[in-house]
């Protein structure tokens, strides 16, 4: 699956449970624009909803090279 840079950014925020409004604020775009990107992501992944899209992307290994902030080195001593 090929995603635009903006779609990748939206996917990253969706992965951590951000709402459309939260994503819009974070990337400085309108909620309608975020909804457009989410719709494109759902189409490209053939997903029913955003949770299903993240599940599909996880299953396909999309996040394999991503750093999870929960498990980053800075939290090693927690």
Secondary structure, 3 states (H helix, E strand, C coil): CCCCHHHHHHHHHHHCCCCHHHHHHHHCCCHHHHHHHHHHHHHHHCCCCHHHHHHHHHHCCCCCCCCCHHHCHHHCCC
